[in-house]
């Protein structure tokens, strides 16, 4: 079977939160999440000792920092993050930043919240 994730649908969903990391799909080898950061916000993805990340900017422009190096990235840029490095994004412009984050292998799933 073929698994399909409708990224277009995920992009059209509205979110009231200013910082959102929404998991779209997860397999045994990778995880894909949509990362949204509103104007004026700063967000961080913690370092992962055993996983690499890719951050593909879909919409917007923001400053990304990895390993003490800061770079402004916009739509179409792919940031490759090695194991053991965290990622900080600062959205200093007027529009929302939207990026697709790939983590391979996926991080352990969070335990379910207690009722």
Secondary structure, DSSP 4 states (H G I P E B T S, - for coil): ------HHHHHHS----SEEEEEEEE-SS-EEEEEEE-TT-EEEE---SS-EEEEEEEE-EEEEEETTEEEEEETT-EEEE-TT--EEEE--SSSPEEEEEEEESPPPPPPPPP-
